[in-house]
Amino acid sequence: KFWTRKLSKSSGLILFQQAVEELEAKGKQEDIEKWVRNNRDLFYKLSSAYMKKRGMEKALMAYIIEQHHLCGPGARDPFALQMEWLVSDHS
């Protein structure tokens, strides 16, 4: 619930991504990837909420999904379905 509350606002998501980039600069990529994999459900829940927001917020979530390789290989992957919807959205 803590992470859902913090990351449900775009300002929190931006701070999260900035922290990730700082950790990457320190060579902590493996730790980041592990944490993201372990919290994939959190990101799906967040992405579902972000799909109902304005265009820039949707784009931010799409960026996060892409940066952290959350899309699975299949067309039925929930992240892939959301990304497909985003691409076809007029915004």
Rosetta constraint file for C-alpha pairs under 8 A:
AtomPair CA 1 CA 5 HARMONIC 6.02 0.50
AtomPair CA 2 CA 6 HARMONIC 6.21 0.50
AtomPair CA 3 CA 7 HARMONIC 5.81 0.50
AtomPair CA 3 CA 42 HARMONIC 7.81 0.50
AtomPair CA 4 CA 8 HARMONIC 5.73 0.50
AtomPair CA 4 CA 42 HARMONIC 6.82 0.50
AtomPair CA 4 CA 46 HARMONIC 6.88 0.50
AtomPair CA 5 CA 9 HARMONIC 7.63 0.50
AtomPair CA 6 CA 12 HARMONIC 5.50 0.50
AtomPair CA 6 CA 13 HARMONIC 7.63 0.50
AtomPair CA 7 CA 11 HARMONIC 7.77 0.50
AtomPair CA 7 CA 12 HARMONIC 4.80 0.50
AtomPair CA 7 CA 13 HARMONIC 4.89 0.50
AtomPair CA 7 CA 16 HARMONIC 7.58 0.50
AtomPair CA 7 CA 46 HARMONIC 7.41 0.50
AtomPair CA 8 CA 12 HARMONIC 7.02 0.50
AtomPair CA 8 CA 13 HARMONIC 7.20 0.50
AtomPair CA 8 CA 46 HARMONIC 6.30 0.50
AtomPair CA 8 CA 49 HARMONIC 7.66 0.50
AtomPair CA 8 CA 50 HARMONIC 7.74 0.50
AtomPair CA 9 CA 13 HARMONIC 6.46 0.50
AtomPair CA 10 CA 14 HARMONIC 6.10 0.50
AtomPair CA 10 CA 57 HARMONIC 6.45 0.50
AtomPair CA 10 CA 60 HARMONIC 7.75 0.50
AtomPair CA 11 CA 15 HARMONIC 6.29 0.50
AtomPair CA 12 CA 16 HARMONIC 6.09 0.50
AtomPair CA 13 CA 17 HARMONIC 6.24 0.50
AtomPair CA 14 CA 18 HARMONIC 6.21 0.50
AtomPair CA 15 CA 19 HARMONIC 6.17 0.50
AtomPair CA 16 CA 20 HARMONIC 6.22 0.50
AtomPair CA 17 CA 21 HARMONIC 6.19 0.50
AtomPair CA 17 CA 64 HARMONIC 7.61 0.50
AtomPair CA 18 CA 22 HARMONIC 6.29 0.50
AtomPair CA 19 CA 23 HARMONIC 6.22 0.50
AtomPair CA 20 CA 24 HARMONIC 6.11 0.50
AtomPair CA 20 CA 32 HARMONIC 7.04 0.50
AtomPair CA 21 CA 25 HARMONIC 6.26 0.50
AtomPair CA 22 CA 26 HARMONIC 6.55 0.50
AtomPair CA 23 CA 27 HARMONIC 6.49 0.50
AtomPair CA 23 CA 28 HARMONIC 5.31 0.50
AtomPair CA 23 CA 29 HARMONIC 7.01 0.50
AtomPair CA 23 CA 32 HARMONIC 7.75 0.50
AtomPair CA 24 CA 28 HARMONIC 5.17 0.50
AtomPair CA 24 CA 29 HARMONIC 5.07 0.50
AtomPair CA 24 CA 32 HARMONIC 7.86 0.50
AtomPair CA 28 CA 32 HARMONIC 6.39 0.50
AtomPair CA 29 CA 33 HARMONIC 6.18 0.50
AtomPair CA 30 CA 34 HARMONIC 6.18 0.50
AtomPair CA 31 CA 35 HARMONIC 6.20 0.50
AtomPair CA 32 CA 36 HARMONIC 6.13 0.50
AtomPair CA 33 CA 37 HARMONIC 6.07 0.50
AtomPair CA 33 CA 68 HARMONIC 7.21 0.50
AtomPair CA 34 CA 38 HARMONIC 6.14 0.50
AtomPair CA 35 CA 39 HARMONIC 6.21 0.50
AtomPair CA 36 CA 40 HARMONIC 5.95 0.50
AtomPair CA 36 CA 68 HARMONIC 7.20 0.50
AtomPair CA 39 CA 43 HARMONIC 6.64 0.50
AtomPair CA 40 CA 44 HARMONIC 6.27 0.50
AtomPair CA 40 CA 70 HARMONIC 7.27 0.50
AtomPair CA 41 CA 45 HARMONIC 6.16 0.50
AtomPair CA 42 CA 46 HARMONIC 6.17 0.50
AtomPair CA 43 CA 47 HARMONIC 5.88 0.50
AtomPair CA 44 CA 48 HARMONIC 6.14 0.50
AtomPair CA 44 CA 78 HARMONIC 7.62 0.50
AtomPair CA 44 CA 79 HARMONIC 6.98 0.50
AtomPair CA 45 CA 49 HARMONIC 6.55 0.50
AtomPair CA 46 CA 50 HARMONIC 6.13 0.50
AtomPair CA 47 CA 51 HARMONIC 6.11 0.50
AtomPair CA 47 CA 61 HARMONIC 6.26 0.50
AtomPair CA 47 CA 82 HARMONIC 8.00 0.50
AtomPair CA 48 CA 52 HARMONIC 7.29 0.50
AtomPair CA 48 CA 82 HARMONIC 7.90 0.50
AtomPair CA 49 CA 53 HARMONIC 7.26 0.50
AtomPair CA 50 CA 57 HARMONIC 6.50 0.50
AtomPair CA 50 CA 58 HARMONIC 5.58 0.50
AtomPair CA 50 CA 61 HARMONIC 6.64 0.50
AtomPair CA 51 CA 58 HARMONIC 5.65 0.50
AtomPair CA 51 CA 82 HARMONIC 7.67 0.50
AtomPair CA 51 CA 86 HARMONIC 7.94 0.50
AtomPair CA 52 CA 58 HARMONIC 7.85 0.50
AtomPair CA 53 CA 57 HARMONIC 6.12 0.50
AtomPair CA 53 CA 58 HARMONIC 6.29 0.50
AtomPair CA 54 CA 58 HARMONIC 6.25 0.50
AtomPair CA 55 CA 59 HARMONIC 6.12 0.50
AtomPair CA 55 CA 91 HARMONIC 5.64 0.50
AtomPair CA 56 CA 60 HARMONIC 6.17 0.50
AtomPair CA 57 CA 61 HARMONIC 6.36 0.50
AtomPair CA 58 CA 62 HARMONIC 6.17 0.50
AtomPair CA 58 CA 86 HARMONIC 7.67 0.50
AtomPair CA 59 CA 63 HARMONIC 6.13 0.50
AtomPair CA 60 CA 64 HARMONIC 6.35 0.50
AtomPair CA 61 CA 65 HARMONIC 6.15 0.50
AtomPair CA 62 CA 66 HARMONIC 6.17 0.50
AtomPair CA 62 CA 83 HARMONIC 6.75 0.50
AtomPair CA 62 CA 86 HARMONIC 7.98 0.50
AtomPair CA 63 CA 67 HARMONIC 5.96 0.50
AtomPair CA 64 CA 68 HARMONIC 6.12 0.50
AtomPair CA 65 CA 69 HARMONIC 6.03 0.50
AtomPair CA 65 CA 70 HARMONIC 5.21 0.50
AtomPair CA 65 CA 71 HARMONIC 6.85 0.50
AtomPair CA 65 CA 79 HARMONIC 7.58 0.50
AtomPair CA 66 CA 70 HARMONIC 6.53 0.50
AtomPair CA 66 CA 71 HARMONIC 7.26 0.50
AtomPair CA 70 CA 79 HARMONIC 6.74 0.50
AtomPair CA 71 CA 77 HARMONIC 6.72 0.50
AtomPair CA 71 CA 78 HARMONIC 7.69 0.50
AtomPair CA 71 CA 79 HARMONIC 5.05 0.50
AtomPair CA 71 CA 80 HARMONIC 5.33 0.50
AtomPair CA 72 CA 77 HARMONIC 5.49 0.50
AtomPair CA 72 CA 79 HARMONIC 7.15 0.50
AtomPair CA 72 CA 80 HARMONIC 6.74 0.50
AtomPair CA 73 CA 77 HARMONIC 7.14 0.50
AtomPair CA 74 CA 80 HARMONIC 7.54 0.50
AtomPair CA 75 CA 80 HARMONIC 6.16 0.50
AtomPair CA 75 CA 81 HARMONIC 6.80 0.50
AtomPair CA 76 CA 80 HARMONIC 6.94 0.50
AtomPair CA 76 CA 81 HARMONIC 6.56 0.50
AtomPair CA 77 CA 81 HARMONIC 6.29 0.50
AtomPair CA 78 CA 82 HARMONIC 6.35 0.50
AtomPair CA 79 CA 83 HARMONIC 6.12 0.50
AtomPair CA 80 CA 84 HARMONIC 6.07 0.50
AtomPair CA 81 CA 85 HARMONIC 6.22 0.50
AtomPair CA 82 CA 86 HARMONIC 6.20 0.50
AtomPair CA 83 CA 87 HARMONIC 6.26 0.50
AtomPair CA 84 CA 88 HARMONIC 6.42 0.50
AtomPair CA 85 CA 89 HARMONIC 6.13 0.50
